Amino acid sequence: MNIPEEFKKPPLKLGDWIINVLISKLPLIGFIMLIVWAVDKNTDVNKSNWAKSELILRLIGFVIGIIIFSVIGFGFLTAFSENVNWSDFD
């Protein structure tokens, strides 16, 4: 019976996962490492899939954050623009 090579490798240990998560939480280095782990062909399949899912979740969070920030910003802008006398700027 032929077993694929990816199933012959031992799974990552708990310590490896803790280090991976800690590295991924660093602001810029973590993002770069997630990209490297996601696209590198020599990375363990489980780590690669985890890195891809982390990148997707961060992208979704970033888009939701931009939407929320825009809605709140435009809300403040419209609330404060009602009290401005625009003829003073002419």
Backbone atoms as SQL, in Angstrom:
CREATE TABLE atoms (id INTEGER PRIMARY KEY, chain TEXT, resi INTEGER, resn TEXT, atom TEXT, x REAL, y REAL, z REAL);
INSERT INTO atoms VALUES
  (1, 'A', 1, 'MET', 'N', 0.847, -1.175, 0.000),
  (2, 'A', 1, 'MET', 'CA', 0.000, 0.000, 0.000),
  (3, 'A', 1, 'MET', 'C', 0.894, 1.240, 0.000),
  (4, 'A', 2, 'ASN', 'N', 0.598, 2.187, -0.882),
  (5, 'A', 2, 'ASN', 'CA', 1.376, 3.406, -0.979),
  (6, 'A', 2, 'ASN', 'C', 0.782, 4.488, -0.078),
  (7, 'A', 3, 'ILE', 'N', 1.563, 4.930, 0.873),
  (8, 'A', 3, 'ILE', 'CA', 1.142, 5.992, 1.783),
  (9, 'A', 3, 'ILE', 'C', 1.824, 7.278, 1.343),
  (10, 'A', 4, 'PRO', 'N', 1.067, 8.373, 1.164),
  (11, 'A', 4, 'PRO', 'CA', 1.691, 9.638, 0.750),
  (12, 'A', 4, 'PRO', 'C', 2.715, 10.105, 1.783),
  (13, 'A', 5, 'GLU', 'N', 3.705, 10.810, 1.311),
  (14, 'A', 5, 'GLU', 'CA', 4.794, 11.272, 2.170),
  (15, 'A', 5, 'GLU', 'C', 4.307, 12.188, 3.291),
  (16, 'A', 6, 'GLU', 'N', 3.274, 12.975, 3.036),
  (17, 'A', 6, 'GLU', 'CA', 2.797, 13.909, 4.053),
  (18, 'A', 6, 'GLU', 'C', 2.207, 13.191, 5.262),
  (19, 'A', 7, 'PHE', 'N', 1.771, 11.947, 5.088),
  (20, 'A', 7, 'PHE', 'CA', 1.225, 11.184, 6.208),
  (21, 'A', 7, 'PHE', 'C', 2.303, 10.418, 6.971),
  (22, 'A', 8, 'LYS', 'N', 3.487, 10.336, 6.414),
  (23, 'A', 8, 'LYS', 'CA', 4.584, 9.638, 7.082),
  (24, 'A', 8, 'LYS', 'C', 5.290, 10.526, 8.095),
  (25, 'A', 9, 'LYS', 'N', 5.119, 11.837, 7.999),
  (26, 'A', 9, 'LYS', 'CA', 5.777, 12.761, 8.914),
  (27, 'A', 9, 'LYS', 'C', 5.064, 12.747, 10.265),
  (28, 'A', 10, 'PRO', 'N', 5.825, 12.896, 11.342),
  (29, 'A', 10, 'PRO', 'CA', 5.170, 12.972, 12.659),
  (30, 'A', 10, 'PRO', 'C', 4.459, 14.317, 12.806),
  (31, 'A', 11, 'PRO', 'N', 3.397, 14.367, 13.582),
  (32, 'A', 11, 'PRO', 'CA', 2.691, 15.644, 13.763),
  (33, 'A', 11, 'PRO', 'C', 3.533, 16.630, 14.571),
  (34, 'A', 12, 'LEU', 'N', 3.208, 17.889, 14.424),
  (35, 'A', 12, 'LEU', 'CA', 3.918, 18.915, 15.189),
  (36, 'A', 12, 'LEU', 'C', 3.604, 18.759, 16.667),
  (37, 'A', 13, 'LYS', 'N', 4.595, 19.007, 17.495),
  (38, 'A', 13, 'LYS', 'CA', 4.431, 18.875, 18.937),
  (39, 'A', 13, 'LYS', 'C', 3.804, 20.139, 19.503),
  (40, 'A', 14, 'LEU', 'N', 3.343, 20.038, 20.740),
  (41, 'A', 14, 'LEU', 'CA', 2.695, 21.159, 21.398),
  (42, 'A', 14, 'LEU', 'C', 3.631, 22.360, 21.497),
  (43, 'A', 15, 'GLY', 'N', 4.877, 22.115, 21.829),
  (44, 'A', 15, 'GLY', 'CA', 5.851, 23.209, 21.918),
  (45, 'A', 15, 'GLY', 'C', 6.045, 23.922, 20.591),
  (46, 'A', 16, 'ASP', 'N', 6.042, 23.153, 19.503),
  (47, 'A', 16, 'ASP', 'CA', 6.172, 23.754, 18.169),
  (48, 'A', 16, 'ASP', 'C', 4.985, 24.663, 17.867),
  (49, 'A', 17, 'TRP', 'N', 3.779, 24.209, 18.240),
  (50, 'A', 17, 'TRP', 'CA', 2.590, 25.027, 17.994),
  (51, 'A', 17, 'TRP', 'C', 2.615, 26.299, 18.832),
  (52, 'A', 18, 'ILE', 'N', 3.067, 26.194, 20.078),
  (53, 'A', 18, 'ILE', 'CA', 3.144, 27.385, 20.938),
  (54, 'A', 18, 'ILE', 'C', 4.117, 28.400, 20.345),
  (55, 'A', 19, 'ILE', 'N', 5.268, 27.928, 19.883),
  (56, 'A', 19, 'ILE', 'CA', 6.241, 28.834, 19.260),
  (57, 'A', 19, 'ILE', 'C', 5.660, 29.447, 17.990),
  (58, 'A', 20, 'ASN', 'N', 4.979, 28.645, 17.182),
  (59, 'A', 20, 'ASN', 'CA', 4.366, 29.167, 15.949),
  (60, 'A', 20, 'ASN', 'C', 3.351, 30.262, 16.258),
  (61, 'A', 21, 'VAL', 'N', 2.507, 30.027, 17.254),
  (62, 'A', 21, 'VAL', 'CA', 1.480, 31.012, 17.600),
  (63, 'A', 21, 'VAL', 'C', 2.127, 32.280, 18.153),
  (64, 'A', 22, 'LEU', 'N', 3.142, 32.129, 19.005),
  (65, 'A', 22, 'LEU', 'CA', 3.820, 33.306, 19.548),
  (66, 'A', 22, 'LEU', 'C', 4.496, 34.119, 18.448),
  (67, 'A', 23, 'ILE', 'N', 5.132, 33.454, 17.517),
  (68, 'A', 23, 'ILE', 'CA', 5.768, 34.162, 16.400),
  (69, 'A', 23, 'ILE', 'C', 4.715, 34.854, 15.546),
  (70, 'A', 24, 'SER', 'N', 3.587, 34.199, 15.320),
  (71, 'A', 24, 'SER', 'CA', 2.564, 34.790, 14.453),
  (72, 'A', 24, 'SER', 'C', 1.906, 36.017, 15.091),
  (73, 'A', 25, 'LYS', 'N', 1.994, 36.159, 16.407),
  (74, 'A', 25, 'LYS', 'CA', 1.380, 37.302, 17.083),
  (75, 'A', 25, 'LYS', 'C', 2.265, 38.541, 17.085),
  (76, 'A', 26, 'LEU', 'N', 3.528, 38.429, 16.668),
  (77, 'A', 26, 'LEU', 'CA', 4.393, 39.598, 16.567),
  (78, 'A', 26, 'LEU', 'C', 3.887, 40.484, 15.431),
  (79, 'A', 27, 'PRO', 'N', 3.904, 41.806, 15.618),
  (80, 'A', 27, 'PRO', 'CA', 3.233, 42.690, 14.652),
  (81, 'A', 27, 'PRO', 'C', 3.648, 42.523, 13.190),
  (82, 'A', 28, 'LEU', 'N', 4.872, 42.757, 12.829),
  (83, 'A', 28, 'LEU', 'CA', 5.245, 42.688, 11.415),
  (84, 'A', 28, 'LEU', 'C', 5.899, 41.350, 11.073),
  (85, 'A', 29, 'ILE', 'N', 6.746, 40.883, 11.941),
  (86, 'A', 29, 'ILE', 'CA', 7.446, 39.625, 11.708),
  (87, 'A', 29, 'ILE', 'C', 6.455, 38.465, 11.629),
  (88, 'A', 30, 'GLY', 'N', 5.440, 38.487, 12.471),
  (89, 'A', 30, 'GLY', 'CA', 4.446, 37.429, 12.467),
  (90, 'A', 30, 'GLY', 'C', 3.682, 37.353, 11.163),
  (91, 'A', 31, 'PHE', 'N', 3.331, 38.518, 10.626),
  (92, 'A', 31, 'PHE', 'CA', 2.612, 38.556, 9.350),
  (93, 'A', 31, 'PHE', 'C', 3.492, 38.006, 8.228),
  (94, 'A', 32, 'ILE', 'N', 4.763, 38.393, 8.234),
  (95, 'A', 32, 'ILE', 'CA', 5.688, 37.911, 7.213),
  (96, 'A', 32, 'ILE', 'C', 5.876, 36.398, 7.344),
  (97, 'A', 33, 'MET', 'N', 6.005, 35.912, 8.578),
  (98, 'A', 33, 'MET', 'CA', 6.182, 34.477, 8.785),
  (99, 'A', 33, 'MET', 'C', 4.943, 33.689, 8.358),
  (100, 'A', 34, 'LEU', 'N', 3.762, 34.246, 8.597),
  (101, 'A', 34, 'LEU', 'CA', 2.547, 33.563, 8.133),
  (102, 'A', 34, 'LEU', 'C', 2.539, 33.427, 6.621),
  (103, 'A', 35, 'ILE', 'N', 2.975, 34.463, 5.931),
  (104, 'A', 35, 'ILE', 'CA', 3.048, 34.397, 4.469),
  (105, 'A', 35, 'ILE', 'C', 4.065, 33.348, 4.037),
  (106, 'A', 36, 'VAL', 'N', 5.228, 33.326, 4.702),
  (107, 'A', 36, 'VAL', 'CA', 6.265, 32.343, 4.355),
  (108, 'A', 36, 'VAL', 'C', 5.750, 30.935, 4.602),
  (109, 'A', 37, 'TRP', 'N', 5.147, 30.701, 5.765),
  (110, 'A', 37, 'TRP', 'CA', 4.635, 29.366, 6.079),
  (111, 'A', 37, 'TRP', 'C', 3.505, 28.956, 5.133),
  (112, 'A', 38, 'ALA', 'N', 2.722, 29.912, 4.668),
  (113, 'A', 38, 'ALA', 'CA', 1.592, 29.593, 3.797),
  (114, 'A', 38, 'ALA', 'C', 2.036, 29.217, 2.388),
  (115, 'A', 39, 'VAL', 'N', 3.111, 29.800, 1.893),
  (116, 'A', 39, 'VAL', 'CA', 3.495, 29.572, 0.495),
  (117, 'A', 39, 'VAL', 'C', 4.695, 28.648, 0.335),
  (118, 'A', 40, 'ASP', 'N', 5.433, 28.381, 1.403),
  (119, 'A', 40, 'ASP', 'CA', 6.617, 27.528, 1.298),
  (120, 'A', 40, 'ASP', 'C', 6.208, 26.065, 1.105),
  (121, 'A', 41, 'LYS', 'N', 6.794, 25.414, 0.122),
  (122, 'A', 41, 'LYS', 'CA', 6.457, 24.020, -0.180),
  (123, 'A', 41, 'LYS', 'C', 7.082, 23.047, 0.823),
  (124, 'A', 42, 'ASN', 'N', 8.128, 23.455, 1.544),
  (125, 'A', 42, 'ASN', 'CA', 8.788, 22.577, 2.497),
  (126, 'A', 42, 'ASN', 'C', 8.158, 22.631, 3.885),
  (127, 'A', 43, 'THR', 'N', 7.200, 23.515, 4.089),
  (128, 'A', 43, 'THR', 'CA', 6.525, 23.630, 5.378),
  (129, 'A', 43, 'THR', 'C', 5.546, 22.479, 5.550),
  (130, 'A', 44, 'ASP', 'N', 5.400, 22.036, 6.796),
  (131, 'A', 44, 'ASP', 'CA', 4.447, 20.966, 7.109),
  (132, 'A', 44, 'ASP', 'C', 3.055, 21.359, 6.610),
  (133, 'A', 45, 'VAL', 'N', 2.309, 20.395, 6.117),
  (134, 'A', 45, 'VAL', 'CA', 0.993, 20.655, 5.523),
  (135, 'A', 45, 'VAL', 'C', 0.041, 21.283, 6.551),
  (136, 'A', 46, 'ASN', 'N', 0.072, 20.779, 7.769),
  (137, 'A', 46, 'ASN', 'CA', -0.815, 21.317, 8.791),
  (138, 'A', 46, 'ASN', 'C', -0.464, 22.761, 9.131),
  (139, 'A', 47, 'LYS', 'N', 0.828, 23.058, 9.245),
  (140, 'A', 47, 'LYS', 'CA', 1.258, 24.424, 9.536),
  (141, 'A', 47, 'LYS', 'C', 0.909, 25.355, 8.374),
  (142, 'A', 48, 'SER', 'N', 1.065, 24.874, 7.159),
  (143, 'A', 48, 'SER', 'CA', 0.741, 25.675, 5.983),
  (144, 'A', 48, 'SER', 'C', -0.754, 26.003, 5.939),
  (145, 'A', 49, 'ASN', 'N', -1.588, 25.014, 6.183),
  (146, 'A', 49, 'ASN', 'CA', -3.035, 25.261, 6.193),
  (147, 'A', 49, 'ASN', 'C', -3.428, 26.201, 7.328),
  (148, 'A', 50, 'TRP', 'N', -2.800, 26.036, 8.495),
  (149, 'A', 50, 'TRP', 'CA', -3.066, 26.927, 9.622),
  (150, 'A', 50, 'TRP', 'C', -2.668, 28.360, 9.280),
  (151, 'A', 51, 'ALA', 'N', -1.511, 28.535, 8.642),
  (152, 'A', 51, 'ALA', 'CA', -1.051, 29.870, 8.272),
  (153, 'A', 51, 'ALA', 'C', -1.994, 30.505, 7.249),
  (154, 'A', 52, 'LYS', 'N', -2.476, 29.736, 6.305),
  (155, 'A', 52, 'LYS', 'CA', -3.429, 30.252, 5.316),
  (156, 'A', 52, 'LYS', 'C', -4.725, 30.688, 5.992),
  (157, 'A', 53, 'SER', 'N', -5.213, 29.886, 6.933),
  (158, 'A', 53, 'SER', 'CA', -6.452, 30.257, 7.625),
  (159, 'A', 53, 'SER', 'C', -6.244, 31.493, 8.495),
  (160, 'A', 54, 'GLU', 'N', -5.079, 31.621, 9.128),
  (161, 'A', 54, 'GLU', 'CA', -4.788, 32.820, 9.923),
  (162, 'A', 54, 'GLU', 'C', -4.760, 34.057, 9.034),
  (163, 'A', 55, 'LEU', 'N', -4.150, 33.951, 7.869),
  (164, 'A', 55, 'LEU', 'CA', -4.098, 35.093, 6.948),
  (165, 'A', 55, 'LEU', 'C', -5.494, 35.482, 6.473),
  (166, 'A', 56, 'ILE', 'N', -6.329, 34.508, 6.184),
  (167, 'A', 56, 'ILE', 'CA', -7.700, 34.800, 5.753),
  (168, 'A', 56, 'ILE', 'C', -8.477, 35.474, 6.869),
  (169, 'A', 57, 'LEU', 'N', -8.342, 34.969, 8.098),
  (170, 'A', 57, 'LEU', 'CA', -9.046, 35.583, 9.231),
  (171, 'A', 57, 'LEU', 'C', -8.546, 36.995, 9.509),
  (172, 'A', 58, 'ARG', 'N', -7.241, 37.228, 9.378),
  (173, 'A', 58, 'ARG', 'CA', -6.712, 38.581, 9.575),
  (174, 'A', 58, 'ARG', 'C', -7.219, 39.527, 8.489),
  (175, 'A', 59, 'LEU', 'N', -7.331, 39.047, 7.265),
  (176, 'A', 59, 'LEU', 'CA', -7.856, 39.883, 6.183),
  (177, 'A', 59, 'LEU', 'C', -9.318, 40.229, 6.438),
  (178, 'A', 60, 'ILE', 'N', -10.113, 39.252, 6.869),
  (179, 'A', 60, 'ILE', 'CA', -11.521, 39.511, 7.191),
  (180, 'A', 60, 'ILE', 'C', -11.620, 40.513, 8.334),
  (181, 'A', 61, 'GLY', 'N', -10.812, 40.345, 9.372),
  (182, 'A', 61, 'GLY', 'CA', -10.813, 41.288, 10.489),
  (183, 'A', 61, 'GLY', 'C', -10.404, 42.689, 10.068),
  (184, 'A', 62, 'PHE', 'N', -9.417, 42.785, 9.174),
  (185, 'A', 62, 'PHE', 'CA', -8.971, 44.086, 8.678),
  (186, 'A', 62, 'PHE', 'C', -10.088, 44.776, 7.901),
  (187, 'A', 63, 'VAL', 'N', -10.776, 44.039, 7.049),
  (188, 'A', 63, 'VAL', 'CA', -11.866, 44.620, 6.252),
  (189, 'A', 63, 'VAL', 'C', -13.014, 45.060, 7.163),
  (190, 'A', 64, 'ILE', 'N', -13.365, 44.236, 8.148),
  (191, 'A', 64, 'ILE', 'CA', -14.428, 44.618, 9.090),
  (192, 'A', 64, 'ILE', 'C', -14.013, 45.840, 9.894),
  (193, 'A', 65, 'GLY', 'N', -12.750, 45.903, 10.296),
  (194, 'A', 65, 'GLY', 'CA', -12.250, 47.071, 11.023),
  (195, 'A', 65, 'GLY', 'C', -12.321, 48.343, 10.198),
  (196, 'A', 66, 'ILE', 'N', -11.960, 48.255, 8.930),
  (197, 'A', 66, 'ILE', 'CA', -12.042, 49.427, 8.038),
  (198, 'A', 66, 'ILE', 'C', -13.495, 49.875, 7.887),
  (199, 'A', 67, 'ILE', 'N', -14.402, 48.925, 7.736),
  (200, 'A', 67, 'ILE', 'CA', -15.821, 49.273, 7.591),
  (201, 'A', 67, 'ILE', 'C', -16.335, 49.967, 8.853),
  (202, 'A', 68, 'ILE', 'N', -16.024, 49.397, 10.028),
  (203, 'A', 68, 'ILE', 'CA', -16.484, 49.990, 11.291),
  (204, 'A', 68, 'ILE', 'C', -15.869, 51.370, 11.492),
  (205, 'A', 69, 'PHE', 'N', -14.574, 51.506, 11.224),
  (206, 'A', 69, 'PHE', 'CA', -13.897, 52.792, 11.363),
  (207, 'A', 69, 'PHE', 'C', -14.502, 53.831, 10.416),
  (208, 'A', 70, 'SER', 'N', -14.825, 53.429, 9.198),
  (209, 'A', 70, 'SER', 'CA', -15.423, 54.356, 8.231),
  (210, 'A', 70, 'SER', 'C', -16.817, 54.795, 8.668),
  (211, 'A', 71, 'VAL', 'N', -17.622, 53.865, 9.138),
  (212, 'A', 71, 'VAL', 'CA', -18.981, 54.208, 9.573),
  (213, 'A', 71, 'VAL', 'C', -18.935, 55.173, 10.758),
  (214, 'A', 72, 'ILE', 'N', -18.084, 54.888, 11.727),
  (215, 'A', 72, 'ILE', 'CA', -17.972, 55.772, 12.895),
  (216, 'A', 72, 'ILE', 'C', -17.400, 57.118, 12.481),
  (217, 'A', 73, 'GLY', 'N', -16.392, 57.107, 11.622),
  (218, 'A', 73, 'GLY', 'CA', -15.795, 58.366, 11.158),
  (219, 'A', 73, 'GLY', 'C', -16.780, 59.239, 10.402),
  (220, 'A', 74, 'PHE', 'N', -17.531, 58.651, 9.504),
  (221, 'A', 74, 'PHE', 'CA', -18.525, 59.432, 8.760),
  (222, 'A', 74, 'PHE', 'C', -19.654, 59.887, 9.663),
  (223, 'A', 75, 'GLY', 'N', -19.967, 59.093, 10.683),
  (224, 'A', 75, 'GLY', 'CA', -20.984, 59.515, 11.652),
  (225, 'A', 75, 'GLY', 'C', -20.544, 60.751, 12.412),
  (226, 'A', 76, 'PHE', 'N', -19.293, 60.762, 12.878),
  (227, 'A', 76, 'PHE', 'CA', -18.776, 61.946, 13.563),
  (228, 'A', 76, 'PHE', 'C', -18.683, 63.136, 12.617),
  (229, 'A', 77, 'LEU', 'N', -18.271, 62.872, 11.392),
  (230, 'A', 77, 'LEU', 'CA', -18.137, 63.953, 10.415),
  (231, 'A', 77, 'LEU', 'C', -19.482, 64.617, 10.153),
  (232, 'A', 78, 'THR', 'N', -20.518, 63.836, 9.965),
  (233, 'A', 78, 'THR', 'CA', -21.831, 64.421, 9.703),
  (234, 'A', 78, 'THR', 'C', -22.406, 65.083, 10.952),
  (235, 'A', 79, 'ALA', 'N', -22.112, 64.550, 12.129),
  (236, 'A', 79, 'ALA', 'CA', -22.627, 65.148, 13.366),
  (237, 'A', 79, 'ALA', 'C', -21.985, 66.503, 13.627),
  (238, 'A', 80, 'PHE', 'N', -20.675, 66.609, 13.382),
  (239, 'A', 80, 'PHE', 'CA', -19.993, 67.868, 13.638),
  (240, 'A', 80, 'PHE', 'C', -20.163, 68.868, 12.505),
  (241, 'A', 81, 'SER', 'N', -20.435, 68.401, 11.292),
  (242, 'A', 81, 'SER', 'CA', -20.574, 69.328, 10.167),
  (243, 'A', 81, 'SER', 'C', -21.885, 70.097, 10.237),
  (244, 'A', 82, 'GLU', 'N', -22.849, 69.608, 11.008),
  (245, 'A', 82, 'GLU', 'CA', -24.107, 70.335, 11.143),
  (246, 'A', 82, 'GLU', 'C', -23.934, 71.604, 11.959),
  (247, 'A', 83, 'ASN', 'N', -22.945, 71.639, 12.848),
  (248, 'A', 83, 'ASN', 'CA', -22.725, 72.795, 13.707),
  (249, 'A', 83, 'ASN', 'C', -21.740, 73.794, 13.123),
  (250, 'A', 84, 'VAL', 'N', -21.209, 73.538, 11.931),
  (251, 'A', 84, 'VAL', 'CA', -20.220, 74.416, 11.324),
  (252, 'A', 84, 'VAL', 'C', -20.920, 75.415, 10.417),
  (253, 'A', 85, 'ASN', 'N', -20.532, 76.650, 10.552),
  (254, 'A', 85, 'ASN', 'CA', -21.033, 77.692, 9.656),
  (255, 'A', 85, 'ASN', 'C', -20.072, 77.755, 8.470),
  (256, 'A', 86, 'TRP', 'N', -20.480, 77.173, 7.358),
  (257, 'A', 86, 'TRP', 'CA', -19.596, 77.046, 6.211),
  (258, 'A', 86, 'TRP', 'C', -19.305, 78.369, 5.531),
  (259, 'A', 87, 'SER', 'N', -20.112, 79.382, 5.787),
  (260, 'A', 87, 'SER', 'CA', -19.861, 80.691, 5.176),
  (261, 'A', 87, 'SER', 'C', -18.641, 81.362, 5.805),
  (262, 'A', 88, 'ASP', 'N', -18.189, 80.912, 6.948),
  (263, 'A', 88, 'ASP', 'CA', -16.982, 81.487, 7.567),
  (264, 'A', 88, 'ASP', 'C', -15.734, 81.143, 6.790),
  (265, 'A', 89, 'PHE', 'N', -15.778, 80.114, 5.957),
  (266, 'A', 89, 'PHE', 'CA', -14.590, 79.671, 5.227),
  (267, 'A', 89, 'PHE', 'C', -14.469, 80.319, 3.854),
  (268, 'A', 90, 'ASP', 'N', -15.375, 81.183, 3.489),
  (269, 'A', 90, 'ASP', 'CA', -15.313, 81.850, 2.185),
  (270, 'A', 90, 'ASP', 'C', -14.377, 83.025, 2.204);
